[in-house]
Amino acid sequence: MFNHLWHLFVLIPAVACVVAAQDVAPQKPLVDVPSLDGLWSGSWGGGQRDGVVFQPVLAEMAVQGELVELRHFRNADRGRGRFQLDQAARRIRISLEAENKSPPRIVEFQYQWNGDKLTLTDNDQVPVVLSRQPAQKNAHANVAVQLVIANAIKETGDLSITEFSVLQSKGVAVTVHQPVTRSLSTKDSVILQLQETGVKKITLDEARGLLSAATPVVITYRNARNTGAYQSHELWTNLGLALPDSEAALRTYARLLRPGTLIFVLPEEASVPVP
């Protein structure tokens, strides 16, 4: 009898643990929704009817967080506001800002989303097919630089550098490097020093104290951005290459250069030699 009771006392907690484990079984984790952040472009309409050819309408969308801006959508030619995704119904609801403190205007779409392809279908069953512009986070920008020998920073603030031309005789095999010294204006420049933990901006006086005779340094020029060229989009502008003191450029320097290296980011006009 005692043995039967003992087995019963052991069995009851075990069964209770199994039941409790079933009651508190962990829920399946929610699937993360990919971000819509970025720049999207596509088209809607077009085709041929009664012998007349209709060109498609180019549409654009810019998204950051819950903020959205539209251009040339069928039911929103221009608009800016906020959006919400209803995953269950696969609908996107956009609340567009109105002028004169009027209530926001609401537009809705059914959506189909596959990576960088997004189809928004309005209530009249007209689809807008969009593609996300290629983008890369934490990019390493391509930067044109010169590696030169710096002599000193003068009292005027000009940077004295030495460049070398190669001279080679035509007969006897003699090759020499002829030094040519010139000055670069540092007005409106940015001076950086590569450190173990990143790139630090320093002053002209700090750079002067770090230069010794014949110190190799990096020279790069901040070219004026050409925004006057033909632009094919309304919601964004192609600014061309990254600026040489941008975050993307700093990542490139940190990957390639040794700690302690000085980087002089000069205005484009500084490339003209100073007498």
Phi, psi and omega in degrees: 000315179300319180297321179295317178297321180298315179296324179294317179296326179287322186287322184299311178299324181295317178296319180298321180295321179295315179297317179297321179296324178291323181292327184251024179304132184297140176289152174294134181298144177294142178284127178294136178273125178301152182281142174275358185307137176136192182247130184237142176217150180186209185203166173212161179077205183087177180113199184223138178213126180055039178080359180258129180266127179251127178284143177293153178269130179277126182242151181222152179213134176241131185230134173217111184066236177261004179271142182217147174227137185239151172221131170062034168278156185299321181252012178201084182298318176219135179186154179217138181181214182233155181228158175227141177258130171256097185295323182296316181270354183054049178235149174242130183246121184246125177257106186269135178297142178246156179277164176058034176059025176286160177299148180297150178265134184255129171235145182229151178220147159283144180231147169235124190233122179223089180065245182263017176243131183222126177246121177251122182247122183280182185291345175264013176065031174261117183273146170246116183261118186242148172237138178283136176296136179303135182213152180224127177281147177053048181291155172257107187289148171277127185229132175274121182230161172239138175257115185229170176262121178263138179263313182186167169255118185289169177298332178286348182097352179287146178265121178271124179232159176240127175245155186238134170255145181266124176250132181225130181287154182276335182258271177298137184285081177243126177233128178227160177250114183269120180283140175230119182261133175215170184243146177239133177288135177257013178297135180060030180264167171239129181246129183239149173234127178283129180238175181298328185258007180146205182243130183245137174278132181233166181273168178298318180295321177296319178296321179301319180289339181270345182274131170243179182299134176057057178262123176292132179224169178253132176243132174215155186243137179273095181289147176294134182284134183266090179263003180274353179290166181300129178246129185265000181231153179265326186276347178212159182241135175277110183270002180080211185292153177295147177292148186290353174245020177280167180300321180296320179292322179298323177296323178295314179302316184297330180283330191254330191257159180277147174304140182100343181296136176264137181237120179257113177262107188250152172297156184301324182293343179290346179290344176284123184301142176266127182300000000 
